[in-house]
């Protein structure tokens, strides 16, 4: 199995890692750097995307906004955010709606949870308490404005949150990143949800919450090209980044 894993990682000989003022941007950068060292992949820091020339056999590790620029620059397939795939909506255990900010402002019952639908990390998902607060989000997207598409759902009290790391449909780890240590999820429910995601990327993270009533619910899925590790082991974390990069850049495994 290990030999097969190493085989599918072949072809990547160098990785550029984003930094700010010479320092890695987050803990994921350290995990990725450590994984590259384990795999004997050369690494190089960068701060300005225009300063690097990504060649065949090379890849980039950075935050989501920079990765979007990378894929646009290289002509790769830049995917929309995974969020809640249609096949997984039943696992949310709450109504999920996609609409424009304008449509939502005219029909929502507050408070309501809102997050961007078309552009990942345009703003952080959050609870909005009134129409006036919701209207402020139109200024986040200068192009779409009040026509910016968003996900919305009823507010659910979540007491702990977990991220599962999935490679080729197999769950490699589940890490708590927020909330009460004693509130653990229903792992059978999580596996059923992952198994239902048949058209998933080769590598991704998927987040679940435990509510104050003890229910496990799906929060969202996150693409594997840029993902917080939350203590996931460096080797498999780096493997996720490489596999998803190769998939998006349409490189052979």
N, C-alpha and C positions, 0 to 999 in steps of 0.2 A: 504493500500500500504506500509506504513512504517513498519508494522508488518511483511509483506512478505519479505521486504528487510532485516530486522534483522534476519529472519529465514535463509536466504541463506548465511548470514555471519557467522552462527554458525559453530563451529568446530575449529576456530582459537582462541587460548587462550593466545598466546604469540608471539611477533614479535621482531626480532633482527634488529637493525638499525645501518647502517655503520657510523662510525665517523673517523676523522683524528685528531690526537692529542687531543682526547676527545671532539672535536667539530663536530656537524653535518656537513655532506659534502655539503649540498645545501639547498635551501629553501623548496624543496620537502620533505626533512627529517623532517622539522618542521611541515609541513602540515600533514604528515603521523603520526607523534607523537601525534599531537593534535587530529587527527581522532581516533587514538587508545585510547586516554584518554576518548574521548566521548563514545566510544564503550566499555570501561572498559576492554581493552585488555592490558595485561602486556607488557612492552617494556624493552629491554636491549640493551645497546650500545655494539658495537664490532668494532675492527680495523683490526684484523687478522682473516680471515675466518677459519683458522685451530683451532682457540681458541673456537669455538662454535660447539655444537652438536645439530643439528636441529632435533627435535623429532616430532612425530605425533601431530598435533594440533598447530604446530609452523610454522612461516614463516620468510622470510628475506626481508628487504628493503635496497637496495643499488643501486649504479650506474650500468650502463649496463655491463661494463667489469667484475665486481664482480658477478652480477647476472648470467652471462654466466657460471662462475665457480660454482656457487651455484647449478644450474640445472644439470650440469655435475656431480657434487658430489652426488646429491640426485637421479640421474637416471631419472629425469623428462624429458619430451619432450621439448628440447630446440628448439624453432621455428626459422626459418630464419627471417631476417628483413622483416617487412611488405612492406615498401617502396611504390611502386605503384602496387597494385594488377592488374592483367590483365583486370579484369572487369571494372576497373576505368581509364584505359588509355585514353579513349575519353575525360575525364574531365580535363586532363592535358593541352589540347589545344596546344600541341607541340609534336614533335616526340621524343619518348623515346627509347633509344637503350641499349641493354645489350651486352657487348663484353669484351674481355680481354684487358688489357692495351696495349699489343702488337698490337692487331687488331686495336684498336682505334688510336694508334700512327701512324699507316700506312695509315689511311683513314680519319682522322678527319680534319675538317675545323675549324680553331681557330678564335676567342675564343670559348670555349665550356664549359658547366657546367658538372662536374664529381663528382660522389660519389660512395662509395663501394656498391657492389650488394649482396655479400654472407655473409659478416661479418659486423654487425652493429657497427657503431662508430669506424671502423678501421682507418678512417680519416674523417675529416669534409668535407661535400660537398662544392665545391668551383669552381669558374671560373678559367679555365686554359688558358693561353694566347698563349702558343707555345708548340711544340713537346718536347723540352728539359725539360720544366717544368713538363709535363705529365710523362715523363720517371722517374722522381724522386720518384713517388708513388710506383714503383716496390720494393723499399727498405722498405716500410712500412710493407709488409707481407713477412717475411723471408722464408716462406714455398712456397708460390705460385709465388712470385716475379713478373716477367713480365706477368705471366698468371693469375694474380689477376683479378677477374671479377668486372666490374664497370658498373654503369648506366651513360649514358651521354645524354645530350639534348642541343638544341640551347639555347643561352643566352637570357633570357627575363628580362626586367627591371621591378622589383617588388618594389612597393613603400610602401606597408604595408603587414604584415603577421599575420595570425590568427590561433589559434588552437581550434578545437572543441573537446569536451570530450564526448565520446559515450559509453553508457552502454546498453547492450541488444538491440542495434539498435536505441536507443533513444538519441538524442542530449541533453545533460544536460546544456551545457554552451559553449560559444564561446568567447575566450579571445584574444585581440590583444597583441602581444609580440614584434613587431618590426615595425618601420616605421611611416608614417604620421597618425596623429590621425583622420584626416578628410576623409581618404580613406577607406570606409567601403565596405565589400564584399556583393555579391548577395546571401542572405540567402536562397532564393528559389533554386538556383543552388547548394548550399551546401547540402540542404536536399535531393535533387534528387541524388546527389553523394552518400551520406550516405545510402539512401534507396537502391541504386544499389549494395552496398557491402553486398551481401546476406550471404557469407560464412566468415564473419568477426569473430574475437575473441569476447569473451563476453564483453571485455572492451578494448578500444583503444583510442588514440588521432589521429586526422587527421588535417593536416595543409593546409591552403589555402592562396593564395596571390592575391593582387589586383595590376594589372599592371599599367604602366604609361598611358595606353590607357583606363583604367577603367574596364578592363575585370577581372573576378574572375577565377582563375585557381587552380587546385589541385597541391600542392607541394609534399606531401607524407603522408603516414599513419605511426603511431608509436605505437609499442606494449604497452599494458597497464600494464606490470609488472614493468616498470621503465620509468617514464614520468615526464617532468617538468610541474608543476601545473599552472604557470602564473596567480596566484590569484584565481584559482578554489577552491570552498569551501572544507574545510578539510574533512568533513564527506563523501561526494561523491568521493573525491579523494582517500581516504583510502578504500572506498568500491570498487573502481576500482582495486586497488592493490590486495585486498583480493580475489575478484572474478577471476581475471586473474591468480593469484597464484593457486587457487583451480582447475581451468581449466587445467593449465599446469601440475599440479601434479596429475591430474585425480582423484580428490576428489569429492565426492557427494556434491551437493548444498543443 
